[in-house]
């Protein structure tokens, strides 16, 4: 355990490495995970074994980062996001071993609140994954995903919609959980009443 800001504890497994001073209360960093200096990780996150969080990456509160996830500089993950095992983010559209790009030279990526990225998803930099979107296992995200979009394939394509609860929505956009949705610019919005 190590203190963060002198107030709360962060659990770091003895075989894990957390070099950032910006990790929130209740976050757990497991064996062989590495959180670099300058990374920001919120409260109550779970950073699984072998995960890598580079300096400049931002992870919100209550985010699940499963084993072997790679989160690089320029990636922002909002609250309540699920990153499945082996999710990989990129941050450079023109990588070369002999050229180091940083800051504005990197293409930023944003994963909005409540989104799910399944196992083995690859996110090509410069995109936004919308709120409560669901990206199926093995998909390659090459363009923006709308709020509640249900995405599969390589390249990833929207084939339907997902409810906030995570269920794929039927054609009438009424979920078994009781929520109902309607099409709106940028995705779905809840039906009131």
N, C-alpha and C positions, 0 to 999 in steps of 0.2 A: 504494500500500500504506500501511496505517497500523497502528501497534501497538495491541494491546488488552491492557490490564493490564500493559504493559511486557514481556510474555513472548512472545506469538505474533503473527503477522501475519494481517490480514484483507485480502483483495484488494477494492478498490473501484475500479471502472472510472472513468476520468477524467470521464465524463459521468454517473456515479452519485453519490448523496449518502447518506452514512451518518453520522448525527448521534448515534447511540447509542454509549455507552461499554461496552455489554453485548453484544458480539458475539464469538462463539467462534472459536477457532483454525481456520484452513482455510476459513472461510466466504467466499464470493464474492458481491459485490453488483455487478450489471451495469448497463449504460448506462440512464439515466433511471429507475432504481429509487430509491426514497427510504425510508430507515429512520429514523424520527423518534427524538428523544431520549426515553428511558424505555422504548423497545422492548427486548425481550430476544430475542436470536437465538443459538441454540446453535452447536456445532462442526460443521464440514464441511457447512454448508448452502449451497444455491445459490439466490440471490434473483435471478430473471430480470428482463429489461428491462421497465421501466415498472411494476414491482410497487411496492406501497405498504404499509409496515408501520408502523402508528400506535403512538405511545407507549402503554404499557399492554398491548400485545399480547405474547404469549409464544410463541416458536417453539423447539422442542426441537432435538436433534442430528440431523444427516443428513437434514434435511427439504429436499425439492425444492419450491421456490416458482417456478412457471413465469411466463412473461411476463403482465403486466397483472393479477396477483392482488392483491386488496384485503383486507388483514388489519387489522381495527380493534380499538381498545381493548376489552378484555373477552373477546377470543378467545385460547384456549390451544390450541396444536398440539403434541402430544407427538412423541417421536422417530420417525424413519423414515416420516414421512407424505409422500405425494405430492399436491401441489396443482396440478392441471392448469391450462393457460392460461385466464385470464379467470375463475377462481374468485372469487366475491364473498361475503364475510361481512357480515352486518348486526350491529348491536349495540343498537338502540333500537326497541322495538315500537310506539312512538308518536312518531315523529320530527316535529318542527316546527322550522322555520327560526329562529323567535324564542325557542326554549327550548333551552338547552344542558344535557344530562344527562351526568353523569360518575359514576364509582365504582359504588356500589350501585344507582343508578338505571338502569344498563345491564343488560341480560340477558346473562349469561355464556354462552359457547359453548365446548365442549370437543371436540377431535378426538383420539381415542385412538391409541395407538401402532400404526403400520403401516397405517393407513387410506389409501385412495386416493379422491380426489375428481376426477372427470374434467373435461374442458374445459367451461367455462361453467356449472358448478354454482353455484347460489345457496343459501347456508345462512342461514335465518332464525334470528335469535338465540334463545338459551335452550335449545338442544338439545345432546345429546351424540351424536357419531358414534362407534360402538364400534370396538374393536380389530380391525384387518384387514378392516374393512368396505370395500365397493367401491361407490361412488356413480357411476353412469353419467353420461356427458356430457349437459349440459343439464338435469339433474334439479334440482328445487327442494325442499330438505330443510326440512320444517316440523315434524317431530317426531323424537324419538330414534330412532337406528338401532342395532340390536343388534350385538354382536360378530359379525363375518363376514357381516353382512347385505349382500345384493346389491340395490341400490336404483336404480330408474329412475322417470322421469315427473315430472309437475307436477299435484298435489303428489307428492313422492317416495313410493314404496311399495316394500316389500320383496317381491321376486319370486323370491328364491332365496338361495343362500349362496355365499360366496367362500372359497377356501383361502388360507392364508398366502402361498402362491406367487403369488396373483393370479388363478388360474383360477376360473371359475364351476364350482361343484360339481354333479355329477349327482345324481339323486334318492337314490342310496344313500350319498351324502356321502363317497365314496371318490375322491380326486383321482389323476390320472395321475402326479403327482409322488411318490406312495407314501403320502401322509398320509391318514388316515381320521378322520372327525369324528362326533360324536353331538350331538343336541339337548341343550341345558342352559339353565337360567334365564339370560336375557340374551343368548342366542346359541348358539354352538357351543363344544364343548370337544374336545380331541384324544382319540382312542381309544388307550388304552395297550396296548402289546404287539403 
